[in-house]
Amino acid sequence: MPIISVIIPVYNGEKTITSTIKSVLSQTLSDIELIIINDGSKDSTLEIIKNIYDFRLRVFSYPNAGQAVSRNRGLSLASGEYISFIDADDLWTTEKLEAQLKALQDNPQASVAYSWTNYIDEQGNFLVSGTHTIENGNVYEKLLVSNFIENGSNPLIHRQALVEVGGFDASMTPAEDWDLWLRLASRYSFVGVPSPQILYRVSATSASANLFKMETACLQVINSACVQTSESVTILKAHSMANLYKYLTCKALQEPLNRKKGLAAAKFLAKFFINDFFRLQRLNFTLKLVFKVFVILILPSTMSTTLLSSIKIAAKR
């Protein structure tokens, strides 16, 4: 029986699935099984997977049901003591699983290990660093304020803990990752690995690209989590919502820029300002966002992109 089961849910992932599989099978810790859940792909994904030969790889195909259901299907088929998920367009550094397993073995009180994330574009080029913060032990309130795990391709989790909390909740999509991390954090300790080991691919078609759907799901997670939290609920909720709307504003201001995204950014920015207890201390930051929104709304997309890019380059000099 392998010590770790890795689960990849995939739907129409022909462009990236080979690289993702390779990053798993190339891990320095080789005692793993790789379970791929083909979620009703209509492109050449399944044919590509079938041409990859490794005794650790198992493939299962189902009608399309979404990522959360696919992950839970993989969990039901897994035999490892520990479970890790990776999306079909993300990558791991080669030592990711070994480092996280060591962290759990060195901290037997913990059931979840996580690492840092860096973001890459569709071609695999580095874009920006993630949060890069470490929180250990009881992380529930800190995780509620800010999802420092960042994505579903990150943690290594004790299988029994996943089973006990019930896996992913499909009704929370596309924030089902954050919801699960919070349910785990309400019962188990976490341990962080201070190294960027998850390469999260940013694309226009990713689940996080639909910002208003993300807003609705995240608010559902926050409201659900705050019901279970007894200490300083009002303050925690306000901090959590401020961070959510800061994230959504910044996402809306990412290229490609257009007026529709500018309007979305304006709405999110207003809600960020309302919920931010530190609005006066962060006034310069907020005004920079206001300026970006203004530029996007009044200028054609090409001109706004050029202007904001020029300002960014000049600021770095």
Secondary structure, 3 states (H helix, E strand, C coil): CCCEEEEEEECCCCCCHHHHHHHHHCCCCCCEEEEEEEECCCCCHHHHHHCCCCCCEEEEEECCCCHHHHHHHHHHHCCCCEEEECCCCCEECCCHHHHHHHHHHHCCCEEEEEEEEEEECCCCCEEEECCCCCCCECCHHHHHHCCCCCCCCCCEEEHHHHHHHCCCCHHHCCCHHHHHHHHHHCCCEEEEEEEEEEEEECCCCCHHHCHHHHHHHHHHHHHHHHHCCCCCHHHHHHHHHHHHHHHHHHHHCCCCCCHHHHHHHHHHHHHHHHHCCCCCCCHHHHHHHHHHHHHHHHCCHHHHHHHHHHHHHHHHC
